[in-house]
Amino acid sequence: MTRDEFLARFGGVYEHSPWAAEGVWPDPPGDAAGLAAAMAAVVDAAPREAKLALIRAHPELASRARMADASVKEQAGAGLDACSPEEFAAFQRLNGAYNARFGFPFIVAVKGMTRADILAAFEARLGNDPETEFETAIAQIHRIAGFRIAELFS
């Protein structure tokens, strides 16, 4: 495929950060696992400011904000579009506390998780130190990207 075709297909894998896909061009691996590893390596080698921008490009969980189609689908798959008023309030409270503590949104690969699982992870990770949470957010972003790449290859 051409560069433009490749970027059209894989440029959105890392939320609003096509530079991760651009970084593996012109010789991207031809399989899902290889491409996921190569794009993760591009992100891992990026300056901290670029990683922070990548983290901040992600939407808050259970938010009503406009988000990428993949994020909408992933959050709906975890039932975040069907929160009770109490769950929605809990997500809003935790989003605010997390953002105030770390300066970026809480990120977790929600595939296979329930709302209760996500809320428990949210609560647990609020106790992390900022550097641990930064690295955890990047690791979760890599998981999300891996799921998205696998879906694009299927």
LUMTOR-760995 format. One record per atom (N, C-alpha, C): residue in one letter; residue number from 1; atom name; x, y, z. Coordinates in steps of 0.1 Angstrom, whole numbers. Each point is the difference from the previous one (the first is absolute). Layout:
<rs>
(r A NUM CA (X Y Z))
...
</rs>
This chain:
<rs>
(r M 1 N (8 -12 0))
(r M 1 CA (-8 12 0))
(r M 1 C (9 12 0))
(r T 2 N (-6 11 -5))
(r T 2 CA (8 13 0))
(r T 2 C (1 6 14))
(r R 3 N (8 10 1))
(r R 3 CA (2 7 13))
(r R 3 C (-14 5 4))
(r D 4 N (-7 7 -9))
(r D 4 CA (-13 6 4))
(r D 4 C (-10 -10 4))
(r E 5 N (0 -12 -7))
(r E 5 CA (-9 -11 3))
(r E 5 C (3 -5 14))
(r F 6 N (13 -2 3))
(r F 6 CA (5 -5 13))
(r F 6 C (-5 9 11))
(r L 7 N (3 13 -2))
(r L 7 CA (-4 10 10))
(r L 7 C (-15 1 2))
(r A 8 N (-7 -1 -11))
(r A 8 CA (-15 0 1))
(r A 8 C (-5 -11 8))
(r R 9 N (7 -12 -1))
(r R 9 CA (-5 -12 7))
(r R 9 C (5 0 15))
(r F 10 N (13 3 2))
(r F 10 CA (6 -1 13))
(r F 10 C (3 13 7))
(r G 11 N (-2 11 -6))
(r G 11 CA (4 13 6))
(r G 11 C (-8 3 13))
(r G 12 N (-12 -6 1))
(r G 12 CA (-8 3 12))
(r G 12 C (1 -10 11))
(r V 13 N (9 -10 -1))
(r V 13 CA (1 -11 10))
(r V 13 C (4 6 13))
(r Y 14 N (10 9 0))
(r Y 14 CA (3 8 12))
(r Y 14 C (-8 13 -1))
(r E 15 N (-9 1 9))
(r E 15 CA (-10 11 1))
(r E 15 C (5 14 -5))
(r H 16 N (-5 4 -11))
(r H 16 CA (4 13 -6))
(r H 16 C (15 3 -1))
(r S 17 N (7 -11 -2))
(r S 17 CA (15 1 0))
(r S 17 C (6 -8 -12))
(r P 18 N (-2 5 -12))
(r P 18 CA (4 -8 -12))
(r P 18 C (15 -1 -1))
(r W 19 N (8 7 8))
(r W 19 CA (14 -1 0))
(r W 19 C (5 -14 4))
(r A 20 N (-8 -7 8))
(r A 20 CA (4 -14 3))
(r A 20 C (0 -9 -12))
(r A 21 N (-9 2 -9))
(r A 21 CA (-1 -8 -12))
(r A 21 C (11 5 -10))
(r E 22 N (1 14 -1))
(r E 22 CA (10 6 -9))
(r E 22 C (14 -5 4))
(r G 23 N (3 -3 13))
(r G 23 CA (13 -4 4))
(r G 23 C (4 -14 -5))
(r V 24 N (-9 -8 -4))
(r V 24 CA (4 -14 -5))
(r V 24 C (0 0 -15))
(r W 25 N (-4 11 -7))
(r W 25 CA (1 0 -14))
(r W 25 C (14 3 -5))
(r P 26 N (6 -5 -10))
(r P 26 CA (-6 -7 -11))
(r P 26 C (0 -15 0))
(r D 27 N (4 -6 12))
(r D 27 CA (1 -14 0))
(r D 27 C (-7 -6 12))
(r P 28 N (-14 2 0))
(r P 28 CA (-7 -6 12))
(r P 28 C (-1 -15 -1))
(r P 29 N (0 -7 12))
(r P 29 CA (-2 -14 0))
(r P 29 C (-14 -4 -6))
(r G 30 N (0 -11 -6))
(r G 30 CA (-13 -4 -7))
(r G 30 C (-9 -8 9))
(r D 31 N (2 -2 13))
(r D 31 CA (-9 -7 8))
(r D 31 C (-3 8 12))
(r A 32 N (-12 -3 7))
(r A 32 CA (-5 8 10))
(r A 32 C (10 1 12))
(r A 33 N (5 -11 5))
(r A 33 CA (9 1 11))
(r A 33 C (13 8 -3))
(r G 34 N (5 -2 -12))
(r G 34 CA (12 7 -3))
(r G 34 C (-2 15 -2))
(r L 35 N (-12 4 -6))
(r L 35 CA (-3 14 -1))
(r L 35 C (-3 6 14))
(r A 36 N (-7 -7 8))
(r A 36 CA (-2 5 14))
(r A 36 C (13 3 7))
(r A 37 N (9 -10 -1))
(r A 37 CA (13 2 7))
(r A 37 C (8 12 -6))
(r A 38 N (0 1 -13))
(r A 38 CA (7 11 -7))
(r A 38 C (-5 13 4))
(r M 39 N (-14 1 0))
(r M 39 CA (-6 13 3))
(r M 39 C (3 4 15))
(r A 40 N (-1 -11 8))
(r A 40 CA (3 3 15))
(r A 40 C (14 5 1))
(r A 41 N (9 -6 -7))
(r A 41 CA (14 5 1))
(r A 41 C (2 14 -4))
(r V 42 N (-8 4 -11))
(r V 42 CA (1 14 -4))
(r V 42 C (-5 9 12))
(r V 43 N (-11 -4 6))
(r V 43 CA (-5 8 11))
(r V 43 C (9 0 12))
(r D 44 N (6 -11 3))
(r D 44 CA (9 -1 11))
(r D 44 C (13 8 -2))
(r A 45 N (4 2 -12))
(r A 45 CA (12 8 -3))
(r A 45 C (-3 15 -1))
(r A 46 N (-13 4 0))
(r A 46 CA (-4 14 -2))
(r A 46 C (4 8 13))
(r P 47 N (2 13 -1))
(r P 47 CA (2 8 11))
(r P 47 C (-12 0 10))
(r R 48 N (3 2 12))
(r R 48 CA (-10 0 10))
(r R 48 C (-12 10 -3))
(r E 49 N (3 11 -6))
(r E 49 CA (-11 10 -4))
(r E 49 C (-9 -7 -10))
(r A 50 N (5 -7 -10))
(r A 50 CA (-8 -7 -10))
(r A 50 C (-9 -11 7))
(r K 51 N (6 -7 9))
(r K 51 CA (-8 -10 8))
(r K 51 C (-11 6 8))
(r L 52 N (3 11 6))
(r L 52 CA (-10 7 8))
(r L 52 C (-11 5 -9))
(r A 53 N (3 5 -11))
(r A 53 CA (-10 5 -10))
(r A 53 C (-9 -12 -4))
(r L 54 N (6 -12 -2))
(r L 54 CA (-7 -12 -4))
(r L 54 C (-9 -4 11))
(r I 55 N (4 0 13))
(r I 55 CA (-9 -3 11))
(r I 55 C (-11 10 0))
(r R 56 N (3 12 -1))
(r R 56 CA (-11 11 1))
(r R 56 C (-9 -1 -12))
(r A 57 N (3 -7 -11))
(r A 57 CA (-9 -1 -12))
(r A 57 C (-11 -9 3))
(r H 58 N (1 -8 11))
(r H 58 CA (-11 -10 3))
(r H 58 C (-11 6 7))
(r P 59 N (-12 -4 -2))
(r P 59 CA (-12 5 7))
(r P 59 C (-1 -5 14))
(r E 60 N (-7 7 8))
(r E 60 CA (-3 -5 13))
(r E 60 C (-10 -11 -1))
(r L 61 N (0 -10 9))
(r L 61 CA (-9 -11 0))
(r L 61 C (-14 5 4))
(r A 62 N (-10 -6 -6))
(r A 62 CA (-14 3 2))
(r A 62 C (-3 15 -2))
(r S 63 N (8 6 -9))
(r S 63 CA (-2 14 -2))
(r S 63 C (-10 2 -12))
(r R 64 N (-6 11 0))
(r R 64 CA (-10 3 -11))
(r R 64 C (7 9 -11))
(r A 65 N (13 1 2))
(r A 65 CA (8 8 -10))
(r A 65 C (1 -8 -13))
(r R 66 N (3 8 -11))
(r R 66 CA (2 -6 -13))
(r R 66 C (13 -8 1))
(r M 67 N (0 -12 -6))
(r M 67 CA (12 -8 0))
(r M 67 C (1 -8 -13))
(r A 68 N (11 -6 -2))
(r A 68 CA (3 -7 -12))
(r A 68 C (-10 -12 -1))
(r D 69 N (-4 -5 -12))
(r D 69 CA (-9 -11 -1))
(r D 69 C (5 -12 7))
(r A 70 N (13 -3 0))
(r A 70 CA (5 -12 6))
(r A 70 C (-2 1 15))
(r S 71 N (1 12 6))
(r S 71 CA (-2 2 15))
(r S 71 C (-15 -2 3))
(r V 72 N (-8 5 -8))
(r V 72 CA (-15 -1 2))
(r V 72 C (-3 -15 0))
(r K 73 N (5 -7 -9))
(r K 73 CA (-3 -15 -1))
(r K 73 C (6 -7 12))
(r E 74 N (12 3 4))
(r E 74 CA (6 -7 11))
(r E 74 C (-7 3 13))
(r Q 75 N (-4 13 2))
(r Q 75 CA (-7 3 13))
(r Q 75 C (-14 -6 0))
(r A 76 N (-6 0 -11))
(r A 76 CA (-13 -7 -1))
(r A 76 C (1 -15 3))
(r G 77 N (10 -6 -5))
(r G 77 CA (3 -14 2))
(r G 77 C (1 -4 15))
(r A 78 N (5 10 7))
(r A 78 CA (1 -2 15))
(r A 78 C (-12 5 7))
(r G 79 N (-10 5 -7))
(r G 79 CA (-13 4 6))
(r G 79 C (1 14 6))
(r L 80 N (10 8 -4))
(r L 80 CA (1 13 6))
(r L 80 C (-10 10 -6))
(r D 81 N (-7 -4 -11))
(r D 81 CA (-10 8 -5))
(r D 81 C (-14 -3 7))
(r A 82 N (0 -9 9))
(r A 82 CA (-12 -4 7))
(r A 82 C (2 1 15))
(r C 83 N (7 10 5))
(r C 83 CA (2 2 14))
(r C 83 C (-13 4 7))
(r S 84 N (-1 -5 12))
(r S 84 CA (-11 5 9))
(r S 84 C (4 14 4))
(r P 85 N (-10 8 5))
(r P 85 CA (4 14 5))
(r P 85 C (11 -1 10))
(r E 86 N (0 -10 9))
(r E 86 CA (10 -1 11))
(r E 86 C (14 -3 -6))
(r E 87 N (0 -10 -10))
(r E 87 CA (12 -3 -7))
(r E 87 C (6 12 -7))
(r F 88 N (-9 7 -7))
(r F 88 CA (5 12 -8))
(r F 88 C (6 10 9))
(r A 89 N (-7 2 12))
(r A 89 CA (5 10 10))
(r A 89 C (14 -5 5))
(r A 90 N (1 -13 2))
(r A 90 CA (13 -5 5))
(r A 90 C (11 2 -10))
(r F 91 N (-3 -3 -13))
(r F 91 CA (10 3 -11))
(r F 91 C (4 14 0))
(r Q 92 N (-10 9 1))
(r Q 92 CA (3 14 -1))
(r Q 92 C (9 5 12))
(r R 93 N (-4 -5 12))
(r R 93 CA (8 3 12))
(r R 93 C (15 -5 -2))
(r L 94 N (1 -12 -4))
(r L 94 CA (13 -6 -2))
(r L 94 C (8 6 -11))
(r N 95 N (-7 3 -11))
(r N 95 CA (7 8 -11))
(r N 95 C (6 13 5))
(r G 96 N (-8 7 8))
(r G 96 CA (5 13 5))
(r G 96 C (12 -2 10))
(r A 97 N (-2 -9 9))
(r A 97 CA (11 -3 9))
(r A 97 C (13 -4 -7))
(r Y 98 N (-2 -9 -9))
(r Y 98 CA (12 -6 -7))
(r Y 98 C (7 11 -8))
(r N 99 N (-8 8 -8))
(r N 99 CA (6 11 -8))
(r N 99 C (7 10 9))
(r A 100 N (-6 3 12))
(r A 100 CA (6 10 9))
(r A 100 C (13 -5 5))
(r R 101 N (1 -13 3))
(r R 101 CA (12 -6 6))
(r R 101 C (11 -2 -11))
(r F 102 N (-3 -4 -12))
(r F 102 CA (10 -4 -10))
(r F 102 C (1 9 -12))
(r G 103 N (-10 8 -3))
(r G 103 CA (0 9 -11))
(r G 103 C (-3 -6 -13))
(r F 104 N (-6 -12 0))
(r F 104 CA (-4 -6 -12))
(r F 104 C (-11 -10 3))
(r P 105 N (-8 -5 -10))
(r P 105 CA (-11 -8 3))
(r P 105 C (5 -15 3))
(r F 106 N (-9 -6 8))
(r F 106 CA (2 -14 4))
(r F 106 C (-1 -9 -13))
(r I 107 N (9 -8 -2))
(r I 107 CA (0 -9 -12))
(r I 107 C (1 -14 4))
(r V 108 N (-10 -8 -5))
(r V 108 CA (1 -15 2))
(r V 108 C (-6 -6 -13))
(r A 109 N (6 -11 -3))
(r A 109 CA (-6 -8 -12))
(r A 109 C (-12 -7 5))
(r V 110 N (-12 5 -3))
(r V 110 CA (-12 -5 6))
(r V 110 C (-5 -13 -6))
(r K 111 N (6 -5 -11))
(r K 111 CA (-5 -12 -6))
(r K 111 C (0 -12 11))
(r G 112 N (-11 -6 1))
(r G 112 CA (-1 -11 10))
(r G 112 C (-3 4 14))
(r M 113 N (-1 13 3))
(r M 113 CA (-3 5 13))
(r M 113 C (-15 4 2))
(r T 114 N (-4 -1 12))
(r T 114 CA (-14 5 3))
(r T 114 C (2 14 6))
(r R 115 N (-11 7 1))
(r R 115 CA (0 13 7))
(r R 115 C (6 -1 14))
(r A 116 N (-4 -10 7))
(r A 116 CA (5 -2 14))
(r A 116 C (15 -2 0))
(r D 117 N (5 -8 -10))
(r D 117 CA (15 -2 -1))
(r D 117 C (7 13 -3))
(r I 118 N (-6 8 -9))
(r I 118 CA (7 13 -3))
(r I 118 C (0 9 11))
(r L 119 N (-11 1 7))
(r L 119 CA (-1 9 12))
(r L 119 C (10 -5 11))
(r A 120 N (2 -13 2))
(r A 120 CA (9 -5 10))
(r A 120 C (15 4 -5))
(r A 121 N (3 -2 -13))
(r A 121 CA (13 4 -4))
(r A 121 C (3 15 1))
(r F 122 N (-11 8 -2))
(r F 122 CA (1 14 1))
(r F 122 C (4 4 15))
(r E 123 N (-7 -6 9))
(r E 123 CA (2 3 14))
(r E 123 C (14 -5 4))
(r A 124 N (4 -12 -4))
(r A 124 CA (13 -5 4))
(r A 124 C (12 9 -6))
(r R 125 N (-2 4 -12))
(r R 125 CA (11 7 -7))
(r R 125 C (1 15 5))
(r L 126 N (-10 5 6))
(r L 126 CA (1 14 6))
(r L 126 C (11 1 10))
(r G 127 N (3 -12 6))
(r G 127 CA (11 0 10))
(r G 127 C (14 -1 -5))
(r N 128 N (1 -1 -13))
(r N 128 CA (14 -1 -6))
(r N 128 C (7 13 0))
(r D 129 N (13 -1 0))
(r D 129 CA (8 12 -2))
(r D 129 C (0 5 -14))
(r P 130 N (2 12 -3))
(r P 130 CA (-2 5 -14))
(r P 130 C (9 -7 -11))
(r E 131 N (12 -4 3))
(r E 131 CA (8 -6 -10))
(r E 131 C (-5 -15 -3))
(r T 132 N (-4 -7 11))
(r T 132 CA (-6 -13 -2))
(r T 132 C (-13 1 -9))
(r E 133 N (-8 10 3))
(r E 133 CA (-12 2 -7))
(r E 133 C (2 4 -15))
(r F 134 N (10 8 -2))
(r F 134 CA (4 4 -14))
(r F 134 C (3 -13 -8))
(r E 135 N (9 -8 6))
(r E 135 CA (4 -12 -7))
(r E 135 C (-11 -10 -1))
(r T 136 N (-9 -1 10))
(r T 136 CA (-12 -8 -1))
(r T 136 C (-9 4 -11))
(r A 137 N (-2 13 -2))
(r A 137 CA (-8 6 -10))
(r A 137 C (5 -4 -14))
(r I 138 N (13 1 -2))
(r I 138 CA (7 -3 -13))
(r I 138 C (-2 -15 -2))
(r A 139 N (2 -9 10))
(r A 139 CA (-2 -14 -2))
(r A 139 C (-15 -3 -4))
(r Q 140 N (-9 6 6))
(r Q 140 CA (-14 -2 -3))
(r Q 140 C (-3 5 -14))
(r I 141 N (6 11 -4))
(r I 141 CA (-2 5 -14))
(r I 141 C (6 -11 -10))
(r H 142 N (11 -6 3))
(r H 142 CA (5 -10 -8))
(r H 142 C (-9 -12 -1))
(r R 143 N (-7 -4 11))
(r R 143 CA (-10 -11 -1))
(r R 143 C (-11 4 -9))
(r I 144 N (-5 13 2))
(r I 144 CA (-11 4 -9))
(r I 144 C (4 0 -14))
(r A 145 N (12 5 -3))
(r A 145 CA (5 0 -14))
(r A 145 C (1 -15 -5))
(r G 146 N (4 -9 8))
(r G 146 CA (1 -14 -4))
(r G 146 C (-13 -6 -4))
(r F 147 N (-10 3 8))
(r F 147 CA (-14 -4 -3))
(r F 147 C (-5 6 -13))
(r R 148 N (3 13 -2))
(r R 148 CA (-5 6 -12))
(r R 148 C (7 -5 -12))
(r I 149 N (13 -3 1))
(r I 149 CA (8 -5 -12))
(r I 149 C (-5 -14 -3))
(r A 150 N (-2 -8 10))
(r A 150 CA (-5 -14 -2))
(r A 150 C (-14 0 -7))
(r E 151 N (-8 10 4))
(r E 151 CA (-13 1 -7))
(r E 151 C (1 4 -14))
(r L 152 N (9 9 -3))
(r L 152 CA (3 5 -14))
(r L 152 C (5 -12 -9))
(r F 153 N (7 -9 6))
(r F 153 CA (6 -11 -7))
(r F 153 C (-11 -12 -2))
(r S 154 N (-10 0 8))
(r S 154 CA (-10 -11 -1))
(r S 154 C (-10 2 -11))
</rs>
